[in-house]
Amino acid sequence: MSYGILVQIILAFCCYYVAKRNGRNPWLALILGLLFSLVTLIVYVIIGKKK
């Protein structure tokens, strides 16, 4: 298994965790994290909690 794929999966689960903690849809974050990895994580950290 390539390390790039492993890193992308870890980042996707980080997106899942951040979205769940902030009250957003974690499954959407997981899918977007698999597609766009680090960019998605940065966006979910910046937008913060759902009002």
C-alpha positions in Angstrom: 0.0 0.0 0.0 1.3 3.4 -0.9 1.9 5.9 1.8 0.0 8.6 -0.2 -3.2 6.6 0.0 -2.7 6.0 3.7 -2.2 9.7 4.3 -5.3 10.6 2.3 -7.4 8.1 4.3 -6.1 9.6 7.6 -6.9 13.1 6.4 -10.4 12.0 5.4 -11.0 10.6 8.9 -9.7 13.9 10.4 -12.3 15.7 8.2 -14.9 13.4 9.6 -13.9 14.1 13.2 -13.7 17.9 12.7 -17.1 18.0 11.0 -18.8 15.9 13.6 -17.3 18.0 16.4 -18.5 21.2 14.7 -22.1 20.0 14.1 -21.7 19.5 10.3 -22.4 16.4 8.2 -19.5 14.1 8.9 -20.3 11.7 6.0 -20.1 14.5 3.5 -16.9 15.6 5.1 -15.5 12.1 4.8 -16.3 11.8 1.1 -14.9 15.3 0.4 -11.9 14.5 2.5 -11.2 11.4 0.3 -11.5 13.5 -2.9 -9.7 16.7 -1.8 -8.0 15.7 1.4 -6.0 18.6 2.9 -8.0 21.3 1.3 -11.2 19.9 2.8 -9.7 19.7 6.2 -8.5 23.3 6.1 -12.0 24.5 5.0 -13.8 22.6 7.8 -11.4 24.0 10.4 -11.8 27.6 9.1 -15.6 27.6 8.8 -16.0 26.4 12.4 -19.2 25.5 14.2 -22.7 25.5 12.7 -24.9 28.1 14.1 
